[in-house]
Amino acid sequence: MSNIPAYIIKDCTILAAGENRIGQVMEITIPVIAKVTEEFKNAGMIKPRLVTMAYEATGCSFKETAFDPTMMKLLDVGRDEQLIALGYMQSEDGREHQARFEMRADVLKMDGGSWASGGKSETEYDCTVHSGALFIDDEEIFFFDDHTVRIGGVEQMPGRRAALAI
């Protein structure tokens, strides 16, 4: 393992509405994967313990400098849009890496922000994410949908599908 900085994100873009938004997107927040836990303290236990029950709902957001009508149409009810966040990374030793977060999402909110003469405006989009997968250098780091979570290619609840006849 190296003791110098590695995998530093140096640039990014997003693919949305069938277009590469390079030069338009300012910032991307990819989905946060968080476990839902319950506190258990059964008979004979002197302290409670947190038990993982499931995963929280996921979302993402991104900001653009554009006020683009094509992007605003993503607010269409029931639309399930493919979004792909792309990142260029470089380690201090010069190695280059690529990150890709592929997701199926529904745009919930479009915020056109403040308009001011002579100033930069921002449009922010908030989405709910139904499924997603993070790849770094084309290796799957994690994947999730409504029924499955894989971390490093390993399904986290492998017996669940058979038990529930999924």
Secondary structure as a PSIPRED ss2 file (coil, helix, strand):
# PSIPRED VFORMAT (PSIPRED V4.0)

   1 M C   1.000  0.000  0.000
   2 S C   1.000  0.000  0.000
   3 N C   1.000  0.000  0.000
   4 I C   1.000  0.000  0.000
   5 P C   1.000  0.000  0.000
   6 A C   1.000  0.000  0.000
   7 Y C   1.000  0.000  0.000
   8 I E   0.000  0.000  1.000
   9 I E   0.000  0.000  1.000
  10 K E   0.000  0.000  1.000
  11 D E   0.000  0.000  1.000
  12 C E   0.000  0.000  1.000
  13 T E   0.000  0.000  1.000
  14 I E   0.000  0.000  1.000
  15 L E   0.000  0.000  1.000
  16 A E   0.000  0.000  1.000
  17 A C   1.000  0.000  0.000
  18 G C   1.000  0.000  0.000
  19 E E   0.000  0.000  1.000
  20 N E   0.000  0.000  1.000
  21 R C   1.000  0.000  0.000
  22 I C   1.000  0.000  0.000
  23 G C   1.000  0.000  0.000
  24 Q C   1.000  0.000  0.000
  25 V E   0.000  0.000  1.000
  26 M E   0.000  0.000  1.000
  27 E E   0.000  0.000  1.000
  28 I E   0.000  0.000  1.000
  29 T E   0.000  0.000  1.000
  30 I C   1.000  0.000  0.000
  31 P C   1.000  0.000  0.000
  32 V C   1.000  0.000  0.000
  33 I C   1.000  0.000  0.000
  34 A C   1.000  0.000  0.000
  35 K E   0.000  0.000  1.000
  36 V E   0.000  0.000  1.000
  37 T E   0.000  0.000  1.000
  38 E E   0.000  0.000  1.000
  39 E E   0.000  0.000  1.000
  40 F E   0.000  0.000  1.000
  41 K C   1.000  0.000  0.000
  42 N C   1.000  0.000  0.000
  43 A C   1.000  0.000  0.000
  44 G C   1.000  0.000  0.000
  45 M C   1.000  0.000  0.000
  46 I C   1.000  0.000  0.000
  47 K C   1.000  0.000  0.000
  48 P C   1.000  0.000  0.000
  49 R E   0.000  0.000  1.000
  50 L E   0.000  0.000  1.000
  51 V E   0.000  0.000  1.000
  52 T E   0.000  0.000  1.000
  53 M E   0.000  0.000  1.000
  54 A E   0.000  0.000  1.000
  55 Y E   0.000  0.000  1.000
  56 E C   1.000  0.000  0.000
  57 A C   1.000  0.000  0.000
  58 T E   0.000  0.000  1.000
  59 G E   0.000  0.000  1.000
  60 C E   0.000  0.000  1.000
  61 S E   0.000  0.000  1.000
  62 F E   0.000  0.000  1.000
  63 K E   0.000  0.000  1.000
  64 E E   0.000  0.000  1.000
  65 T C   1.000  0.000  0.000
  66 A C   1.000  0.000  0.000
  67 F C   1.000  0.000  0.000
  68 D C   1.000  0.000  0.000
  69 P H   0.000  1.000  0.000
  70 T H   0.000  1.000  0.000
  71 M H   0.000  1.000  0.000
  72 M H   0.000  1.000  0.000
  73 K H   0.000  1.000  0.000
  74 L H   0.000  1.000  0.000
  75 L H   0.000  1.000  0.000
  76 D C   1.000  0.000  0.000
  77 V C   1.000  0.000  0.000
  78 G C   1.000  0.000  0.000
  79 R C   1.000  0.000  0.000
  80 D C   1.000  0.000  0.000
  81 E E   0.000  0.000  1.000
  82 Q E   0.000  0.000  1.000
  83 L E   0.000  0.000  1.000
  84 I E   0.000  0.000  1.000
  85 A E   0.000  0.000  1.000
  86 L E   0.000  0.000  1.000
  87 G E   0.000  0.000  1.000
  88 Y E   0.000  0.000  1.000
  89 M E   0.000  0.000  1.000
  90 Q E   0.000  0.000  1.000
  91 S C   1.000  0.000  0.000
  92 E C   1.000  0.000  0.000
  93 D C   1.000  0.000  0.000
  94 G C   1.000  0.000  0.000
  95 R C   1.000  0.000  0.000
  96 E E   0.000  0.000  1.000
  97 H E   0.000  0.000  1.000
  98 Q E   0.000  0.000  1.000
  99 A E   0.000  0.000  1.000
 100 R E   0.000  0.000  1.000
 101 F E   0.000  0.000  1.000
 102 E E   0.000  0.000  1.000
 103 M E   0.000  0.000  1.000
 104 R E   0.000  0.000  1.000
 105 A E   0.000  0.000  1.000
 106 D E   0.000  0.000  1.000
 107 V E   0.000  0.000  1.000
 108 L E   0.000  0.000  1.000
 109 K E   0.000  0.000  1.000
 110 M E   0.000  0.000  1.000
 111 D E   0.000  0.000  1.000
 112 G C   1.000  0.000  0.000
 113 G C   1.000  0.000  0.000
 114 S C   1.000  0.000  0.000
 115 W C   1.000  0.000  0.000
 116 A C   1.000  0.000  0.000
 117 S C   1.000  0.000  0.000
 118 G C   1.000  0.000  0.000
 119 G C   1.000  0.000  0.000
 120 K C   1.000  0.000  0.000
 121 S C   1.000  0.000  0.000
 122 E C   1.000  0.000  0.000
 123 T E   0.000  0.000  1.000
 124 E E   0.000  0.000  1.000
 125 Y E   0.000  0.000  1.000
 126 D E   0.000  0.000  1.000
 127 C E   0.000  0.000  1.000
 128 T E   0.000  0.000  1.000
 129 V E   0.000  0.000  1.000
 130 H E   0.000  0.000  1.000
 131 S E   0.000  0.000  1.000
 132 G E   0.000  0.000  1.000
 133 A E   0.000  0.000  1.000
 134 L E   0.000  0.000  1.000
 135 F E   0.000  0.000  1.000
 136 I E   0.000  0.000  1.000
 137 D C   1.000  0.000  0.000
 138 D C   1.000  0.000  0.000
 139 E E   0.000  0.000  1.000
 140 E E   0.000  0.000  1.000
 141 I E   0.000  0.000  1.000
 142 F E   0.000  0.000  1.000
 143 F E   0.000  0.000  1.000
 144 F E   0.000  0.000  1.000
 145 D C   1.000  0.000  0.000
 146 D C   1.000  0.000  0.000
 147 H C   1.000  0.000  0.000
 148 T C   1.000  0.000  0.000
 149 V E   0.000  0.000  1.000
 150 R E   0.000  0.000  1.000
 151 I E   0.000  0.000  1.000
 152 G C   1.000  0.000  0.000
 153 G C   1.000  0.000  0.000
 154 V E   0.000  0.000  1.000
 155 E E   0.000  0.000  1.000
 156 Q C   1.000  0.000  0.000
 157 M C   1.000  0.000  0.000
 158 P H   0.000  1.000  0.000
 159 G H   0.000  1.000  0.000
 160 R H   0.000  1.000  0.000
 161 R H   0.000  1.000  0.000
 162 A H   0.000  1.000  0.000
 163 A H   0.000  1.000  0.000
 164 L H   0.000  1.000  0.000
 165 A C   1.000  0.000  0.000
 166 I C   1.000  0.000  0.000
